[in-house]
Amino acid sequence: MHLTPREQERLTLFSAAELARRRLARGARLGATEAVALVCDEVLEMAWDGVPLETVVERAREVVPRDRVLPGVAGAVPSLQVEALFPHGSTLVHVAEPFGPAGPDAPGAVLSAGGGTELAPGRPRKDLEITNRGARAVWVSSHFPLEEANAALEFDREAARGHRLDVPAGTSERFEPGTTRTVTVVARGGER
């Protein structure tokens, strides 16, 4: 029998899903691989049966309860995607948090020591008034050169030159349309 790569992949997924079903039947908890395989297998079967996409995504989150997976699986699998064949054609099915939200100590979590940490110690800071003159909210991320921010934001760009928002790395600030806010900015490090 000649199988296409897609058919081979489908059979491998089915085999891993069957392993997951056997483990669940005897009361064992699932690791990430078999838990993902089981959810994907169920998604593919629901799609084949013509279940609407929204319902497929909703039901996919109920296939493997959080208490039936090993510790850390929910954090290790923040989402899954599988291309499913519906009666109308193929669709990429995205399931966010298929095993529930990650806990605060999940894999990849940032654990910090107690106490405070001074951000950009010793760098000059100043306050800057920013008005969003646009029709939509504008986000500015932590390390974006402020003088290059969206033109809908009105502020003294020359005073902002060489500065960024004084917020922790990886975060951002939202400026709502028609509002004015005063923010603290900090001199950027490195050569400019």
N, C-alpha and C positions, 0 to 999 in steps of 0.2 A: 504494500500500500504506500502510495506517495502522499505525504502530508506537506502542506505549505508551511512556512515558518510561523504564520499566524495560527494555524491549526495545531502545530506542535506546542506553541506557547499556551494555547487554550487547554490542551491536555495536561501540561505540566501544572497549570494553575488548578485544574480540577483535581489532580492527584494530591496536591498540597492541601486543598480544601477538604478532601476526603480524610486526610490524616487529621486535620483539625476537628472534623466531626467525630472521628473515633476517640480522640483525646477528650473532647467535651462529654461524650457519652459515658466515659469511665470516670468523669469528675476531675480530670486534669485541667490545669490552666494552660493557656496558649502563649507561645512566644510571638514575636512580631511577624515572622515569616508566615506561619500558618494562619494567624489571625487576619492578616492582610489578604492572604489567598482566599480564605473563607468569605470575607466581605466582598471581594472582587467577583468570586464565583456566583454569589447570590445576586449581585448587581447585574452580571451578564445574563443570568437566567430570567430575572425580572424584566430586563430590556427585551429579551427574546419573546417573552410572553406579552409584550406591548403595554406594560405598566407605564404610566406617564413619568417623565423624568423627575419632576418634583417629588413624586411619591417614592420613586426609587431611592433618591438621596435621603429622604426622611426615614425610610425603612432600613437603609444601609447602616444607619447609626444604631439600630436596634439588634443587628445580627449577633454581635458579640458584646455582651455586657462588660463593663469595666472590671467587675469582680471576677471575670473568667479569663483575664489576661495576666501575665506575670508583671511584677512591679517594673515600672519604667517604660512599658510598652506604649501607654497613652502619650507620654512625652516624646518617645522616639518616633511616633507616627502621628505628626500633627495634621496630616491630610493624606488622602490617597486619590489617585486618578486612574481610571481604566476606560479604554475605548470600547463602548458597547454597541451592539447591533440592535437597533430598534426596528420596528416594521417600516419606518420612514427613512431609515439609513443609519449610518454610524454617528455616534455622538460621544464626546469626551465627558465622562461623568466624574465630577469632582466632589469628594465627600470630605468636609472639614471635620476634624476631631472625631474620627470614626469610633474611638474608644473613650470619648469624653475628653475634657480639658486636661492639659498637663498640670501636674502638681508643682508647687513652688520649688521642689528639689528634684524635678525631672531632669533627664539627660539634656545637657545644653543650657540648663538654668544658670543664672548668675547668682552666686552666693557671696554676699559681702560681709565683711567684718562689722561689728557694731561701731557706733560713733560716726562722726562726720568726716568728710574728706573735702579739703579745699580744692576747688577746680581752678586750673590755670593759676597757681600761686605766683604772686609777685607781678602779674601782668596788669597794665593799666586798664581801668574800667571807666565807663561813663554812661549816662542815661541818654536815650534817644527817643524822640516822639515819632511814632509811625502811624500813618493813616492809610487805610485801604480804600482807595477811590474806585476800585473795580466793582463788578457786579457779583463776583464769586469770592469765596474764601481763598486765602493764599497761605500756603504753608512754607515756612523757612526752616531748613534743617540746621542742626547744631554747628556744623563747620562750613556752611556755605558763605562765601565772601559777600558780606552784606551789601556792599556797593553794587553788586551784580544782581540783586534780588529783583523779582518781578516788577515791571514798570508800573503796575497798578498801585504799588506801595509808594506813598509819598513821604519822603524824609530827606534830611540833609545828607546826601550821598557823599559829599566831600568829607564831612565829619565822620561818616561811617567807613571810609576807605581804610583798609587794613584791619578791620574789626569783624567779629562774628557775634552771634547771640551768646550771651553768657548762660548757657544751659548745658546739661551733661551730654557727652558724646552719644550719638545715636538717637537723640530726641529732637523734637521740632516744636515750633510755635505756630499757632493758627491765628491769622488775622482776618476777622470777619469783615464782610463788605460794609463800608460806611462807618467804620468805627476807628477811633484813635486810641492808641495805647502807648504808654511809656515803658520801654524795655531797657534792661542793662545790657551793654555790649562790652566785649573784652577784646584786647588786641590779639590778633592771630600770631602764632609762633612761626618760626622759619623765615626764609627769605621771601620778600614780596616783590 
